[in-house]
Amino acid sequence: MWKEKLMRTGHWLGVWLFWPGVALIMWGELTPHPPDAVNQLFGWDKAEHFIAYFGLAGMATLALGIQRILTWAVLGVIALGGVLEIVQGMTGRDADVFDFVANTLGALTGTMLGVAILLYLRNDRRQA
């Protein structure tokens, strides 16, 4: 019972937080002088990219569940990372292919973890 509530809560959190997450990531990547607080916390900007896209893909996974459309959503998240890196070069910041690699790895890892959690909760519910 609590696992079903957890899946439902995760779904709605993913639905409601995905687009604000996209907006925050776009702002962070396209701002000419972004705040340096997170970089001071991790000490490596690639960790910021990984965590941002990990969260975004994880939210997409929770919002959509394990469906065929999830593949397109994750590819969209990865494409967003690529487009933002290209546009970033036009805003006075440096575009970096390794930022795109960190974005992609974060998105794939977030998706895999989200799918694993959903499969666990779904299989456990079917056995009950």
C-alpha positions as CSV (number, residue, x, y, z in Angstrom):
1,M,0.0,0.0,0.0
2,W,2.7,2.5,0.9
3,K,4.7,1.6,-2.2
4,E,1.7,2.4,-4.4
5,K,1.5,5.8,-2.6
6,L,5.2,6.3,-3.1
7,M,4.9,5.6,-6.8
8,R,2.0,8.0,-7.1
9,T,3.8,10.7,-5.2
10,G,6.9,10.2,-7.3
11,H,4.8,10.5,-10.4
12,W,3.3,13.8,-9.4
13,L,6.6,15.2,-8.2
14,G,8.1,14.4,-11.5
15,V,5.1,15.9,-13.4
16,W,5.2,19.2,-11.4
17,L,8.9,19.7,-11.0
18,F,10.1,18.7,-14.5
19,W,9.4,22.0,-16.3
20,P,10.7,24.2,-13.4
21,G,13.8,22.0,-13.5
22,V,14.2,22.6,-17.3
23,A,13.9,26.4,-16.7
24,L,16.4,26.3,-13.9
25,I,18.9,24.4,-16.0
26,M,18.4,26.7,-18.9
27,W,19.0,29.7,-16.7
28,G,22.1,28.2,-15.2
29,E,23.6,27.3,-18.5
30,L,22.8,30.5,-20.4
31,T,23.4,33.1,-17.7
32,P,26.7,34.9,-18.5
33,H,27.8,34.9,-14.8
34,P,26.0,32.1,-13.0
35,P,26.3,31.9,-9.2
36,D,29.4,30.0,-8.0
37,A,27.9,28.4,-4.9
38,V,27.4,24.9,-6.3
39,N,30.8,24.9,-7.9
40,Q,32.3,25.7,-4.5
41,L,30.4,22.8,-3.0
42,F,31.5,20.2,-5.5
43,G,34.7,21.9,-6.8
44,W,34.1,20.6,-10.4
45,D,31.6,22.0,-12.8
46,K,31.1,18.6,-14.5
47,A,29.5,17.4,-11.3
48,E,26.9,20.2,-11.6
49,H,26.1,19.1,-15.2
50,F,25.8,15.4,-14.2
51,I,23.6,16.2,-11.2
52,A,21.3,18.6,-13.1
53,Y,20.6,16.1,-16.0
54,F,20.5,13.2,-13.6
55,G,17.6,14.9,-11.8
56,L,15.9,16.0,-15.0
57,A,15.9,12.5,-16.5
58,G,14.9,11.0,-13.1
59,M,11.9,13.3,-13.0
60,A,11.0,12.5,-16.5
61,T,11.1,8.8,-15.7
62,L,9.0,9.2,-12.6
63,A,6.5,11.3,-14.5
64,L,6.1,9.0,-17.5
65,G,6.7,5.6,-15.9
66,I,8.2,2.8,-18.0
67,Q,6.7,3.5,-21.3
68,R,7.9,3.6,-24.9
69,I,7.7,7.4,-24.8
70,L,10.3,7.5,-22.1
71,T,13.0,6.8,-24.7
72,W,12.0,10.0,-26.6
73,A,11.9,12.0,-23.4
74,V,15.4,11.0,-22.4
75,L,16.7,11.6,-25.9
76,G,15.0,15.1,-25.6
77,V,16.8,15.7,-22.3
78,I,20.1,14.8,-23.9
79,A,19.3,16.9,-27.0
80,L,18.5,19.8,-24.6
81,G,22.0,19.5,-23.1
82,G,23.6,19.6,-26.5
83,V,21.6,22.6,-27.7
84,L,22.2,24.5,-24.5
85,E,26.0,23.9,-24.9
86,I,25.9,25.3,-28.4
87,V,23.8,28.3,-27.4
88,Q,26.0,28.8,-24.4
89,G,28.8,29.7,-26.8
90,M,26.7,32.6,-28.0
91,T,26.1,34.1,-24.6
92,G,29.7,34.9,-23.7
93,R,30.4,31.6,-22.0
94,D,32.5,28.7,-23.2
95,A,30.8,25.7,-24.8
96,D,32.5,22.5,-23.7
97,V,32.0,19.0,-25.2
98,F,32.9,17.5,-21.8
99,D,29.9,19.4,-20.3
100,F,27.7,17.6,-22.9
101,V,29.3,14.3,-21.9
102,A,28.5,14.9,-18.3
103,N,25.0,15.9,-19.2
104,T,24.5,12.7,-21.2
105,L,26.0,10.5,-18.5
106,G,23.8,12.2,-15.9
107,A,20.6,11.7,-18.0
108,L,21.3,8.1,-18.7
109,T,22.2,7.3,-15.1
110,G,19.1,9.2,-13.8
111,T,16.9,7.2,-16.2
112,M,18.4,3.9,-15.3
113,L,18.0,4.5,-11.6
114,G,14.4,5.7,-12.1
115,V,13.5,2.7,-14.1
116,A,15.1,0.4,-11.6
117,I,13.1,1.9,-8.7
118,L,9.9,1.7,-10.7
119,L,10.5,-1.9,-11.7
120,Y,11.3,-2.8,-8.0
121,L,8.1,-1.1,-6.8
122,R,6.0,-2.6,-9.6
123,N,7.3,-6.1,-9.2
124,D,7.0,-6.0,-5.4
125,R,3.4,-4.9,-5.8
126,R,2.5,-7.7,-8.2
127,Q,3.9,-10.3,-5.8
128,A,1.6,-9.1,-3.0
